[in-house]
Amino acid sequence: MADEIQNAEAGAVASSMPTGDARDPTQSMARFDRVDWLAFAATTLLALVGYLLTLAPNVTLEFSGITATGAYYAGVPHPPGYPVWTLYSWCFTKLLPFSNIAWRVAVGSAVASALACGFVALMISRGGLALFKDMGLLANLNPPQLCCLRLVCGVVAGLVLAFSGAVWRYAVIAESRPLSLLLFVVMVCLFFRWSLAIAKKRYLAGAFFAFGLLLTNSQELLVALPALIVAVMLADVRLGRDLCFLPLPLAVLATSANQYNIVCKASLTEANWPLLGTALVVLLAGISLAIITRRIGTEWQAALGCSLAMLMGLAFYLYVPLTSMTTPPVNWGYPRTTEGFLHVISRGQYERVSPTDDLGRFVGQVRESTKMTGKRFGWLYLAIAIIPFGFIGRMTSQGRRLFGGLVAFWISVTLLMLIEINPPPDRQAWEMAGQYFAASYAILAVWFGLGLIIVGAKLTSPRNPVLPD
C-alpha cells in the first residue's frame, strides 16, 4: 500500500513537469516552463501598470536632475559614473518621444523594477517544484491545481516585493537603484537556473557577467561576491573550489582597493576587516576543499570563463572616459584623464566606508533593521517567509543546496551590508539606509513565495485521505 501511495504522489508531481526532454528528468525539471513564464509576465505587467500610474511627473529631489540630464546626454553622472545605467536610461529618452526627460528616465526605473519582480515570480514558480517535488507535499494536487498554485504564489510574492517600501519609492523616479535590483535578481535567477542543471555552465557565466554589470551600478553590492562563491560551492564543490582562486581575489582587490579600504596605504588597522575577513574565510574554505578533494584546477576552464564574464561586465567602466571626451553637459570628475577616471570609479569624493566595529552597536543595528524590514516588507509576509526553513530536512539534496545558496545571498546583502554601511541610530539615517536593502527584500520575497506554496499545498490536502484497499 505504501508503495502505491508513493507511486501516486510521484505521478502527480511528474505530470506537472515540463516534457521537453523525457530522457533527462534533471534537465526537464531545470527548464522554466509556460507556467513559470506566465508568472513572470503577469507580475511584470501588473507591477509596471502600478508604477506607471504613480510615476513622478517631473524632476524630484536628491540626484534626480543630475541623473536625468546625464542620461539624456549619455554623459557621466556622479561617481562611480553608472555607465550601464546611463546607457540603459539613454535608450528610454530616445524611445519615448514625448513628455519631459525626467519622466522618460523614470519609466526606465519602472520597467527595471517590474522586470526584477517578474524574475522573482519566475524563481518561485520553478522553485515550488524543484525544492518540494520529492516531499509528497504537492501529491494531492492534480496538474491544473499545481500549476495554478505556482502561478498565484509567484505573482503574489512578486507584487509584494514590487510595492514594498524599498522598491516602489525608487521605481517611480529617475534613479539608478531599480536597475541595480534588476541586475541582482538576474544574477540570482541565472545561478538558480544553473544550480538545477550544473552541466549548463553558460548560466553560471551569465550570473558572473550580471554581477560585473551590477558592480558598475552599485559597488556596495560587492558584499554579494563571497556569497556567490559559497553558493557555487554548495552546488558544485569542484567548481566552487576553483572559483575561490580566480574572481574572488581579483574583484576584492581591484574593485574595493580605494572606497572599501581592503588595501589601505596608511595602516592595516584602518582596513575593512568585515569584508576582507569574509573573503578570507571563503578563500580558506576553497583551500580546505582543495586538500579534501586532493585536486585543484580540474574546473579551471569554467572558473576562468566565469572570471572573464565578470570582467566583461566591469569593462563597461571604459565607457566613462570615452563619453567624457565628448564633453557632455554632465561630466562629473572629468574622467577622460587617468586621475579623473580613477577618482570617479573609486568614488573619490565620498568618505571611506567605516564598518561597524562594536558588537553591541551591531546588535542594535540588527534590531533596527528588523523593525525597518517589518515595516517596509510586512510582518505577515516575514512570518510566511520563515515557513520554508521548517522543511529544509525534507527537501531534496539539490533543493537544500539551492536553498543554502539563497541563505548565503541573504546574509551577504543583509547582515554584511549592515556592517558595511554602519548606519547611526537616528531615524533619518535609517530612512536613508533603507535604499541599500532592496536586494535583501528580493530574497525574502522568494522565501515568502515558497512559504505560500507550502501553505497552499497544506490547505488543499484532505484531512482524512481515503487510502486504497
VOPAGU-2260 file (C-alpha; in pm, 1 decimal, decimal comma):
REM VOPAGU-2260
SITE   aa  ch    i         X         Y         Z
SITE  MET   A    0       0,0       0,0       0,0
SITE  ALA   A    1     278,8     242,8      90,1
SITE  ASP   A    2     447,8     180,3    -244,1
SITE  GLU   A    3     123,4     252,8    -426,7
SITE  ILE   A    4      77,4     581,5    -241,1
SITE  GLN   A    5     436,4     688,2    -315,0
SITE  ASN   A    6     392,7     599,0    -681,1
SITE  ALA   A    7      71,3     802,8    -696,4
SITE  GLU   A    8     246,2    1101,9    -536,5
SITE  ALA   A    9     537,1    1079,6    -776,5
SITE  GLY   A   10     298,8    1053,9   -1069,7
SITE  ALA   A   11     104,4    1363,5    -964,2
SITE  VAL   A   12     418,4    1573,8    -943,7
SITE  ALA   A   13     575,4    1427,0   -1254,9
SITE  SER   A   14     265,2    1504,4   -1459,1
SITE  SER   A   15     311,3    1875,2   -1389,7
SITE  MET   A   16     673,4    1879,9   -1503,2
SITE  PRO   A   17     772,9    2014,9   -1842,9
SITE  THR   A   18     800,5    1742,7   -2105,8
SITE  GLY   A   19    1080,1    1888,6   -2313,0
SITE  ASP   A   20    1334,5    1609,3   -2250,7
SITE  ALA   A   21    1193,6    1279,3   -2135,0
SITE  ARG   A   22    1536,7    1118,2   -2140,6
SITE  ASP   A   23    1682,5    1356,3   -1882,5
SITE  PRO   A   24    1449,1    1430,7   -1589,6
SITE  THR   A   25    1704,4    1664,6   -1432,3
SITE  GLN   A   26    1714,4    1887,1   -1738,8
SITE  SER   A   27    1335,7    1874,6   -1763,0
SITE  MET   A   28    1296,9    1990,1   -1404,1
SITE  ALA   A   29    1552,6    2268,4   -1456,9
SITE  ARG   A   30    1377,7    2431,9   -1750,3
SITE  PHE   A   31    1137,6    2716,6   -1694,2
SITE  ASP   A   32     801,0    2608,6   -1835,4
SITE  ARG   A   33     494,7    2801,8   -1953,1
SITE  VAL   A   34     357,7    2842,9   -1601,0
SITE  ASP   A   35     685,4    2998,3   -1487,4
SITE  TRP   A   36     691,9    3243,9   -1775,9
SITE  LEU   A   37     325,1    3325,7   -1726,3
SITE  ALA   A   38     401,8    3414,4   -1362,7
SITE  PHE   A   39     688,5    3632,1   -1488,2
SITE  ALA   A   40     473,0    3809,8   -1747,8
SITE  ALA   A   41     172,5    3865,6   -1518,9
SITE  THR   A   42     386,8    4002,6   -1234,7
SITE  THR   A   43     586,2    4229,2   -1464,4
SITE  LEU   A   44     275,0    4367,4   -1632,0
SITE  LEU   A   45      80,2    4429,5   -1309,5
SITE  ALA   A   46     377,3    4589,1   -1136,0
SITE  LEU   A   47     452,8    4808,0   -1437,3
SITE  VAL   A   48      92,2    4930,9   -1455,3
SITE  GLY   A   49     103,1    5019,8   -1085,9
SITE  TYR   A   50     430,4    5205,2   -1129,3
SITE  LEU   A   51     318,0    5399,9   -1435,4
SITE  LEU   A   52       1,1    5512,4   -1257,1
SITE  THR   A   53     209,6    5653,7    -970,8
SITE  LEU   A   54     509,7    5775,8   -1170,5
SITE  ALA   A   55     665,3    6107,4   -1071,7
SITE  PRO   A   56     561,6    6361,2   -1338,7
SITE  ASN   A   57     887,3    6555,0   -1335,7
SITE  VAL   A   58    1219,7    6604,2   -1156,5
SITE  THR   A   59    1220,8    6504,4    -790,1
SITE  LEU   A   60    1471,0    6553,8    -508,5
SITE  GLU   A   61    1829,6    6436,5    -447,5
SITE  PHE   A   62    2018,6    6338,8    -768,0
SITE  SER   A   63    1713,2    6323,8    -993,6
SITE  GLY   A   64    1805,9    6628,9   -1202,3
SITE  ILE   A   65    2168,8    6522,5   -1245,5
SITE  THR   A   66    2082,6    6165,6   -1336,2
SITE  ALA   A   67    1810,5    6268,5   -1582,2
SITE  THR   A   68    2041,9    6514,3   -1757,1
SITE  GLY   A   69    2327,0    6262,9   -1755,0
SITE  ALA   A   70    2103,2    6001,1   -1911,7
SITE  TYR   A   71    1972,0    6237,2   -2182,0
SITE  TYR   A   72    2322,3    6331,8   -2295,8
SITE  ALA   A   73    2473,3    5986,7   -2218,2
SITE  GLY   A   74    2727,3    6164,3   -2000,2
SITE  VAL   A   75    2895,8    6095,1   -1666,3
SITE  PRO   A   76    2665,5    6129,2   -1364,8
SITE  HIS   A   77    2803,5    6139,5   -1011,0
SITE  PRO   A   78    3058,8    5872,9    -909,7
SITE  PRO   A   79    3106,5    5592,2    -987,4
SITE  GLY   A   80    2975,4    5705,8   -1326,5
SITE  TYR   A   81    2695,6    5447,1   -1367,3
SITE  PRO   A   82    2784,8    5354,5   -1728,5
SITE  VAL   A   83    2533,6    5068,2   -1762,7
SITE  TRP   A   84    2251,6    5270,5   -1610,4
SITE  THR   A   85    2338,9    5572,8   -1826,6
SITE  LEU   A   86    2318,2    5370,8   -2148,0
SITE  TYR   A   87    2001,8    5194,9   -2029,7
SITE  SER   A   88    1826,3    5521,0   -1940,3
SITE  TRP   A   89    1952,0    5696,3   -2254,3
SITE  CYS   A   90    1756,3    5438,6   -2455,0
SITE  PHE   A   91    1433,4    5542,6   -2282,4
SITE  THR   A   92    1496,4    5910,5   -2354,5
SITE  LYS   A   93    1512,5    5819,1   -2725,8
SITE  LEU   A   94    1244,2    5550,1   -2739,3
SITE  LEU   A   95     982,2    5771,3   -2571,1
SITE  PRO   A   96     945,4    6083,4   -2789,1
SITE  PHE   A   97     703,4    6260,8   -2554,4
SITE  SER   A   98     688,3    6416,8   -2206,2
SITE  ASN   A   99     988,5    6555,4   -2017,2
SITE  ILE   A  100    1323,8    6383,5   -1978,6
SITE  ALA   A  101    1288,6    6305,4   -1605,5
SITE  TRP   A  102     960,2    6124,1   -1673,4
SITE  ARG   A  103    1116,6    5916,8   -1952,2
SITE  VAL   A  104    1403,9    5814,0   -1726,7
SITE  ALA   A  105    1154,2    5729,8   -1451,9
SITE  VAL   A  106     977,8    5497,7   -1696,9
SITE  GLY   A  107    1308,9    5314,6   -1726,6
SITE  SER   A  108    1315,7    5279,4   -1347,3
SITE  ALA   A  109     962,2    5138,9   -1353,8
SITE  VAL   A  110    1047,9    4886,6   -1624,2
SITE  ALA   A  111    1361,0    4768,8   -1439,0
SITE  SER   A  112    1176,5    4724,7   -1108,8
SITE  ALA   A  113     884,3    4545,8   -1275,8
SITE  LEU   A  114    1119,7    4305,7   -1454,0
SITE  ALA   A  115    1303,4    4234,8   -1128,2
SITE  CYS   A  116     976,4    4140,5    -958,0
SITE  GLY   A  117     885,3    3926,3   -1259,4
SITE  PHE   A  118    1206,5    3726,8   -1226,7
SITE  VAL   A  119    1131,5    3674,3    -856,6
SITE  ALA   A  120     793,6    3526,3    -954,3
SITE  LEU   A  121     969,0    3309,9   -1213,5
SITE  MET   A  122    1203,9    3161,7    -949,8
SITE  ILE   A  123     918,5    3097,9    -706,0
SITE  SER   A  124     710,0    2913,6    -963,8
SITE  ARG   A  125    1001,1    2689,2   -1062,2
SITE  GLY   A  126    1129,3    2655,9    -704,0
SITE  GLY   A  127     797,1    2518,2    -587,6
SITE  LEU   A  128     869,5    2204,6    -790,0
SITE  ALA   A  129    1248,0    2198,2    -760,0
SITE  LEU   A  130    1250,8    2215,6    -379,0
SITE  PHE   A  131     936,5    2023,2    -285,4
SITE  LYS   A  132     894,1    1766,9    -563,4
SITE  ASP   A  133    1003,9    1466,0    -351,0
SITE  MET   A  134     823,6    1560,7     -29,7
SITE  GLY   A  135     480,1    1436,9    -122,3
SITE  LEU   A  136     374,8    1791,1     -30,1
SITE  LEU   A  137     225,5    1850,2    -373,7
SITE  ALA   A  138      96,1    1496,9    -426,8
SITE  ASN   A  139    -268,6    1573,7    -352,9
SITE  LEU   A  140    -288,0    1838,6    -623,9
SITE  ASN   A  141    -378,4    1749,2    -977,7
SITE  PRO   A  142    -171,7    1916,0   -1254,3
SITE  PRO   A  143    -409,1    2212,6   -1310,7
SITE  GLN   A  144    -424,7    2281,5    -934,5
SITE  LEU   A  145     -46,0    2263,2    -903,3
SITE  CYS   A  146       4,8    2497,8   -1197,6
SITE  CYS   A  147    -247,8    2740,9   -1051,7
SITE  LEU   A  148     -78,9    2728,7    -710,7
SITE  ARG   A  149     264,1    2800,5    -856,0
SITE  LEU   A  150     128,3    3083,2   -1070,7
SITE  VAL   A  151     -69,2    3254,5    -794,5
SITE  CYS   A  152     205,7    3225,7    -532,9
SITE  GLY   A  153     468,2    3358,6    -774,0
SITE  VAL   A  154     256,0    3656,6    -876,7
SITE  VAL   A  155     151,8    3742,4    -519,4
SITE  ALA   A  156     509,6    3731,9    -388,9
SITE  GLY   A  157     638,1    3931,4    -685,7
SITE  LEU   A  158     378,3    4203,3    -628,6
SITE  VAL   A  159     452,9    4213,0    -255,7
SITE  LEU   A  160     812,2    4293,4    -349,0
SITE  ALA   A  161     702,5    4539,0    -618,7
SITE  PHE   A  162     507,1    4756,8    -378,6
SITE  SER   A  163     728,0    4720,1     -72,6
SITE  GLY   A  164     871,2    5040,9      67,7
SITE  ALA   A  165    1230,2    4987,9     -50,1
SITE  VAL   A  166    1131,2    4910,2    -410,5
SITE  TRP   A  167     830,2    5122,4    -500,6
SITE  ARG   A  168     974,7    5454,5    -381,7
SITE  TYR   A  169    1263,6    5430,0    -631,9
SITE  ALA   A  170    1068,0    5261,2    -910,8
SITE  VAL   A  171     869,5    5578,4    -982,5
SITE  ILE   A  172    1151,9    5833,9   -1007,7
SITE  ALA   A  173    1469,3    5887,2   -1209,4
SITE  GLU   A  174    1704,4    5665,6   -1008,4
SITE  SER   A  175    1978,1    5407,7   -1066,6
SITE  ARG   A  176    1875,9    5165,7    -789,7
SITE  PRO   A  177    1594,8    4990,8    -981,7
SITE  LEU   A  178    1846,8    4874,5   -1240,3
SITE  SER   A  179    2073,1    4750,3    -958,5
SITE  LEU   A  180    1784,8    4545,7    -821,4
SITE  LEU   A  181    1717,1    4401,9   -1166,7
SITE  LEU   A  182    2082,5    4305,3   -1218,4
SITE  PHE   A  183    2099,7    4143,2    -874,3
SITE  VAL   A  184    1781,9    3941,7    -932,3
SITE  VAL   A  185    1900,7    3838,2   -1279,7
SITE  MET   A  186    2227,4    3719,0   -1124,0
SITE  VAL   A  187    2040,4    3512,2    -864,3
SITE  CYS   A  188    1798,6    3380,1   -1127,6
SITE  LEU   A  189    2082,4    3265,5   -1355,0
SITE  PHE   A  190    2250,3    3097,1   -1057,6
SITE  PHE   A  191    1913,8    2939,7    -974,0
SITE  ARG   A  192    1882,9    2800,7   -1326,7
SITE  TRP   A  193    2240,9    2669,6   -1327,5
SITE  SER   A  194    2208,8    2501,6    -987,2
SITE  LEU   A  195    1919,8    2291,6   -1121,4
SITE  ALA   A  196    2143,1    2161,0   -1402,8
SITE  ILE   A  197    2507,9    2224,2   -1317,5
SITE  ALA   A  198    2627,4    2088,0   -1650,5
SITE  LYS   A  199    2497,4    2407,1   -1815,0
SITE  LYS   A  200    2793,1    2629,2   -1727,0
SITE  ARG   A  201    2675,3    2911,9   -1951,0
SITE  TYR   A  202    2410,2    3008,4   -1698,9
SITE  LEU   A  203    2671,7    3046,2   -1425,7
SITE  ALA   A  204    2890,5    3252,3   -1658,8
SITE  GLY   A  205    2585,8    3469,5   -1722,2
SITE  ALA   A  206    2542,4    3514,1   -1347,1
SITE  PHE   A  207    2900,3    3639,5   -1315,4
SITE  PHE   A  208    2852,2    3871,0   -1613,6
SITE  ALA   A  209    2540,9    4015,4   -1447,1
SITE  PHE   A  210    2742,3    4058,3   -1128,3
SITE  GLY   A  211    3010,9    4251,9   -1315,8
SITE  LEU   A  212    2742,1    4481,7   -1456,5
SITE  LEU   A  213    2599,4    4516,4   -1107,2
SITE  LEU   A  214    2930,4    4641,8    -968,8
SITE  THR   A  215    2931,5    4927,9   -1220,9
SITE  ASN   A  216    2599,1    5040,8   -1077,5
SITE  SER   A  217    2612,1    4951,8    -705,4
SITE  GLN   A  218    2962,8    4899,0    -573,9
SITE  GLU   A  219    2828,6    4829,7    -224,5
SITE  LEU   A  220    2686,5    4500,1    -355,3
SITE  LEU   A  221    3042,5    4372,0    -376,2
SITE  VAL   A  222    2942,4    4206,2     -48,3
SITE  ALA   A  223    2746,2    3952,3    -258,0
SITE  LEU   A  224    3056,4    3806,4    -425,6
SITE  PRO   A  225    3163,5    3580,7    -133,6
SITE  ALA   A  226    2802,8    3458,3    -113,9
SITE  LEU   A  227    2802,0    3379,4    -486,6
SITE  ILE   A  228    3119,0    3171,8    -445,5
SITE  VAL   A  229    2972,9    2989,3    -143,2
SITE  ALA   A  230    2650,1    2920,5    -334,2
SITE  VAL   A  231    2852,8    2768,8    -619,0
SITE  MET   A  232    3045,8    2556,7    -366,1
SITE  LEU   A  233    2719,3    2415,4    -232,3
SITE  ALA   A  234    2600,1    2322,0    -581,2
SITE  ASP   A  235    2933,5    2205,9    -729,3
SITE  VAL   A  236    3222,7    2155,4    -488,5
SITE  ARG   A  237    3497,5    2136,5    -751,3
SITE  LEU   A  238    3389,1    2443,2    -945,8
SITE  GLY   A  239    3330,8    2642,4    -625,9
SITE  ARG   A  240    3675,9    2544,1    -506,0
SITE  ASP   A  241    3845,6    2670,5    -822,6
SITE  LEU   A  242    3641,7    2992,9    -827,9
SITE  CYS   A  243    3791,5    3083,9    -489,6
SITE  PHE   A  244    4129,5    3137,9    -653,5
SITE  LEU   A  245    4021,4    3349,7    -952,7
SITE  PRO   A  246    3732,4    3601,1    -935,5
SITE  LEU   A  247    3727,6    3636,8    -557,8
SITE  PRO   A  248    4079,0    3779,6    -506,4
SITE  LEU   A  249    4055,6    3968,8    -835,8
SITE  ALA   A  250    3732,6    4150,3    -755,8
SITE  VAL   A  251    3805,4    4215,3    -389,9
SITE  LEU   A  252    4147,0    4367,3    -452,7
SITE  ALA   A  253    4072,2    4551,8    -776,3
SITE  THR   A  254    3723,7    4685,3    -714,1
SITE  SER   A  255    3745,1    4783,2    -349,7
SITE  ALA   A  256    4106,7    4891,4    -305,6
SITE  ASN   A  257    4002,2    5250,9    -253,3
SITE  GLN   A  258    3646,5    5305,1    -137,4
SITE  TYR   A  259    3619,6    4991,4      72,0
SITE  ASN   A  260    3965,1    5007,7     233,7
SITE  ILE   A  261    4052,8    4645,4     157,8
SITE  VAL   A  262    4407,9    4758,1      87,0
SITE  CYS   A  263    4490,4    5065,4     291,5
SITE  LYS   A  264    4813,2    5254,8     239,8
SITE  ALA   A  265    4803,8    5406,0     586,5
SITE  SER   A  266    4758,9    5120,3     829,7
SITE  LEU   A  267    4610,2    4773,7     842,2
SITE  THR   A  268    4410,0    4886,0    1144,5
SITE  GLU   A  269    4204,5    5101,8     904,9
SITE  ALA   A  270    4129,4    4817,0     666,6
SITE  ASN   A  271    3776,5    4698,7     603,7
SITE  TRP   A  272    3808,2    4381,6     808,1
SITE  PRO   A  273    3446,3    4261,0     784,5
SITE  LEU   A  274    3457,6    4238,0     405,2
SITE  LEU   A  275    3822,6    4131,3     399,3
SITE  GLY   A  276    3757,3    3869,1     667,6
SITE  THR   A  277    3458,4    3728,6     478,6
SITE  ALA   A  278    3666,2    3695,0     162,0
SITE  LEU   A  279    3946,2    3525,7     357,4
SITE  VAL   A  280    3702,9    3277,7     514,1
SITE  VAL   A  281    3572,6    3181,6     170,5
SITE  LEU   A  282    3929,9    3154,4      40,6
SITE  LEU   A  283    4021,4    2926,3     332,1
SITE  ALA   A  284    3715,6    2716,7     250,9
SITE  GLY   A  285    3847,0    2679,8    -103,6
SITE  ILE   A  286    4190,6    2575,5      26,8
SITE  SER   A  287    4023,9    2321,2     258,4
SITE  LEU   A  288    3825,9    2177,3     -31,2
SITE  ALA   A  289    4145,8    2150,5    -234,5
SITE  ILE   A  290    4302,7    1949,7      49,4
SITE  ILE   A  291    3994,6    1729,6      94,5
SITE  THR   A  292    3948,1    1657,6    -275,9
SITE  ARG   A  293    4325,6    1640,5    -335,3
SITE  ARG   A  294    4267,5    1829,0    -653,7
SITE  ILE   A  295    4282,6    2186,7    -774,1
SITE  GLY   A  296    4217,8    2335,7   -1113,0
SITE  THR   A  297    4010,1    2049,7   -1251,3
SITE  GLU   A  298    3738,9    2304,1   -1338,4
SITE  TRP   A  299    3979,0    2579,0   -1443,7
SITE  GLN   A  300    3809,5    2635,1   -1778,3
SITE  ALA   A  301    3468,6    2703,8   -1622,9
SITE  ALA   A  302    3627,7    2913,0   -1344,7
SITE  LEU   A  303    3825,8    3114,8   -1597,9
SITE  GLY   A  304    3515,3    3161,5   -1811,5
SITE  CYS   A  305    3320,5    3296,3   -1513,0
SITE  SER   A  306    3607,3    3531,0   -1425,8
SITE  LEU   A  307    3626,8    3664,1   -1779,9
SITE  ALA   A  308    3249,2    3708,5   -1786,7
SITE  MET   A  309    3268,0    3920,2   -1471,9
SITE  LEU   A  310    3549,2    4128,1   -1623,6
SITE  MET   A  311    3336,8    4180,6   -1935,2
SITE  GLY   A  312    3066,6    4327,1   -1714,3
SITE  LEU   A  313    3317,0    4551,4   -1537,3
SITE  ALA   A  314    3458,1    4659,3   -1875,3
SITE  PHE   A  315    3158,2    4889,2   -1917,1
SITE  TYR   A  316    3350,3    5128,6   -1693,2
SITE  LEU   A  317    3557,0    5206,1   -2005,8
SITE  TYR   A  318    3254,7    5387,5   -2141,7
SITE  VAL   A  319    3304,2    5657,8   -1879,0
SITE  PRO   A  320    3627,4    5809,9   -2020,6
SITE  LEU   A  321    3503,1    5764,1   -2377,4
SITE  THR   A  322    3184,1    5963,6   -2323,9
SITE  SER   A  323    3377,5    6217,3   -2118,3
SITE  MET   A  324    3580,2    6300,4   -2430,6
SITE  THR   A  325    3260,0    6427,7   -2594,0
SITE  THR   A  326    3231,1    6690,0   -2314,0
SITE  PRO   A  327    2864,6    6630,9   -2227,8
SITE  PRO   A  328    2685,0    6882,2   -2000,8
SITE  VAL   A  329    2713,8    6636,6   -1708,4
SITE  ASN   A  330    3080,2    6530,8   -1699,2
SITE  TRP   A  331    3149,3    6458,2   -1333,7
SITE  GLY   A  332    3517,0    6436,8   -1236,3
SITE  TYR   A  333    3644,1    6482,8   -1593,1
SITE  PRO   A  334    3728,3    6109,6   -1625,8
SITE  ARG   A  335    3894,9    6143,8   -1967,2
SITE  THR   A  336    4222,2    6172,9   -1773,0
SITE  THR   A  337    4371,1    5884,6   -1573,9
SITE  GLU   A  338    4343,8    6077,0   -1249,0
SITE  GLY   A  339    3984,3    6176,8   -1315,5
SITE  PHE   A  340    3886,6    5825,2   -1421,4
SITE  LEU   A  341    4026,2    5667,1   -1104,0
SITE  HIS   A  342    3866,2    5941,6    -896,7
SITE  VAL   A  343    3522,9    5872,2   -1045,4
SITE  ILE   A  344    3515,8    5491,2   -1038,6
SITE  SER   A  345    3668,0    5481,1    -688,6
SITE  ARG   A  346    3405,1    5726,9    -558,9
SITE  GLY   A  347    3685,2    5956,0    -451,9
SITE  GLN   A  348    3461,3    6244,7    -348,4
SITE  TYR   A  349    3284,3    6034,5     -83,4
SITE  GLU   A  350    3405,0    5932,4     259,1
SITE  ARG   A  351    3560,0    5591,9     303,5
SITE  VAL   A  352    3344,3    5314,8     437,1
SITE  SER   A  353    3366,8    5276,9     815,7
SITE  PRO   A  354    3223,4    4934,4     905,0
SITE  THR   A  355    3067,7    4854,7    1240,4
SITE  ASP   A  356    3341,8    4751,8    1483,3
SITE  ASP   A  357    3136,9    4712,8    1803,4
SITE  LEU   A  358    2927,4    4403,2    1875,7
SITE  GLY   A  359    2675,7    4589,0    2091,5
SITE  ARG   A  360    2627,1    4850,5    1821,8
SITE  PHE   A  361    2580,7    4577,1    1561,9
SITE  VAL   A  362    2314,8    4403,9    1773,6
SITE  GLY   A  363    2128,5    4733,7    1794,8
SITE  GLN   A  364    2156,6    4779,2    1419,5
SITE  VAL   A  365    2017,2    4430,3    1358,6
SITE  ARG   A  366    1721,6    4515,9    1581,7
SITE  GLU   A  367    1653,9    4839,9    1396,1
SITE  SER   A  368    1698,9    4666,6    1060,6
SITE  THR   A  369    1442,2    4404,3    1161,1
SITE  LYS   A  370    1193,0    4674,8    1253,9
SITE  MET   A  371    1253,4    4853,9     925,4
SITE  THR   A  372    1209,3    4530,6     729,2
SITE  GLY   A  373     884,9    4450,2     910,0
SITE  LYS   A  374     758,1    4799,2     832,4
SITE  ARG   A  375     859,8    4811,1     465,7
SITE  PHE   A  376     816,6    4446,6     368,1
SITE  GLY   A  377     540,8    4340,0     608,2
SITE  TRP   A  378     538,9    4137,1     930,9
SITE  LEU   A  379     288,1    3885,0     798,1
SITE  TYR   A  380     496,5    3827,3     487,6
SITE  LEU   A  381     807,7    3779,5     702,8
SITE  ALA   A  382     627,0    3516,5     911,0
SITE  ILE   A  383     531,9    3322,8     597,0
SITE  ALA   A  384     888,0    3357,7     463,4
SITE  ILE   A  385    1014,7    3162,2     765,8
SITE  ILE   A  386     798,5    2858,3     684,2
SITE  PRO   A  387    1033,6    2702,3     421,5
SITE  PHE   A  388    1308,9    2675,7     684,5
SITE  GLY   A  389    1097,8    2417,8     865,4
SITE  PHE   A  390    1101,9    2194,5     556,4
SITE  ILE   A  391    1475,1    2200,7     479,3
SITE  GLY   A  392    1523,0    1847,7     612,0
SITE  ARG   A  393    1254,3    1717,6     375,9
SITE  MET   A  394    1389,5    1886,4      63,5
SITE  THR   A  395    1588,7    1702,6    -198,6
SITE  SER   A  396    1966,8    1726,1    -166,4
SITE  GLN   A  397    1965,0    1953,7    -471,0
SITE  GLY   A  398    1690,9    2163,9    -312,7
SITE  ARG   A  399    1887,4    2200,8      10,5
SITE  ARG   A  400    2195,4    2316,8    -176,9
SITE  LEU   A  401    1990,5    2569,0    -372,4
SITE  PHE   A  402    1817,3    2691,2     -57,9
SITE  GLY   A  403    2155,2    2719,9     114,7
SITE  GLY   A  404    2272,6    2944,1    -168,3
SITE  LEU   A  405    1975,4    3174,0    -113,4
SITE  VAL   A  406    2060,7    3188,6     257,3
SITE  ALA   A  407    2419,6    3286,0     170,8
SITE  PHE   A  408    2292,6    3565,0     -55,7
SITE  TRP   A  409    2060,1    3695,3     215,9
SITE  ILE   A  410    2334,8    3700,4     479,2
SITE  SER   A  411    2564,9    3895,3     248,5
SITE  VAL   A  412    2314,2    4157,8     133,7
SITE  THR   A  413    2159,9    4198,0     478,7
SITE  LEU   A  414    2398,2    4135,4     768,5
SITE  LEU   A  415    2725,5    4207,4     588,3
SITE  MET   A  416    2568,3    4507,3     415,6
SITE  LEU   A  417    2452,1    4633,5     754,4
SITE  ILE   A  418    2806,0    4610,4     887,7
SITE  GLU   A  419    2941,9    4793,6     584,0
SITE  ILE   A  420    2705,0    5091,0     581,4
SITE  ASN   A  421    2712,3    5118,1     965,0
SITE  PRO   A  422    2405,5    5345,9     997,3
SITE  PRO   A  423    2390,8    5577,4    1300,4
SITE  PRO   A  424    2098,8    5539,3    1541,4
SITE  ASP   A  425    1894,0    5842,8    1430,9
SITE  ARG   A  426    1570,1    5792,1    1239,8
SITE  GLN   A  427    1666,3    5996,9     934,9
SITE  ALA   A  428    1978,7    5787,7     879,8
SITE  TRP   A  429    1773,1    5468,2     888,7
SITE  GLU   A  430    1528,9    5611,0     635,7
SITE  MET   A  431    1822,5    5670,3     402,6
SITE  ALA   A  432    1974,2    5328,1     481,9
SITE  GLY   A  433    1662,9    5154,1     354,0
SITE  GLN   A  434    1774,7    5207,2      -5,9
SITE  TYR   A  435    2056,0    4954,1      42,6
SITE  PHE   A  436    1830,0    4659,8     132,0
SITE  ALA   A  437    1618,5    4610,6    -181,0
SITE  ALA   A  438    1831,0    4304,5    -269,1
SITE  SER   A  439    1758,2    4162,7      76,3
SITE  TYR   A  440    1385,4    4208,4      18,8
SITE  ALA   A  441    1414,5    4020,3    -311,7
SITE  ILE   A  442    1545,7    3711,0    -131,3
SITE  LEU   A  443    1275,6    3747,7     133,7
SITE  ALA   A  444    1014,7    3763,4    -143,2
SITE  VAL   A  445    1141,7    3432,7    -284,2
SITE  TRP   A  446    1111,7    3269,5      58,7
SITE  PHE   A  447     768,4    3425,7     104,6
SITE  GLY   A  448     651,5    3278,3    -225,1
SITE  LEU   A  449     785,3    2933,5    -132,3
SITE  GLY   A  450     611,4    2963,7     203,3
SITE  LEU   A  451     285,4    3043,8      23,8
SITE  ILE   A  452     323,0    2729,3    -186,0
SITE  ILE   A  453     364,6    2521,8     131,5
SITE  VAL   A  454      63,3    2685,3     295,2
SITE  GLY   A  455    -144,6    2640,7     -19,6
SITE  ALA   A  456     -47,9    2274,7     -51,5
SITE  LYS   A  457    -134,2    2212,6     314,3
SITE  LEU   A  458    -471,1    2385,1     289,1
SITE  THR   A  459    -573,2    2186,6     -16,6
SITE  SER   A  460    -466,8    1850,0     127,4
SITE  PRO   A  461    -759,6    1640,1     255,2
SITE  ARG   A  462    -758,2    1595,6     632,8
SITE  ASN   A  463    -872,9    1235,3     614,6
SITE  PRO   A  464    -747,2    1095,9     287,1
SITE  VAL   A  465    -907,7     778,1     169,0
SITE  LEU   A  466    -640,3     512,7     128,1
SITE  PRO   A  467    -675,4     249,6    -143,5
SITE  ASP   A  468    -764,1    -104,8     -36,7
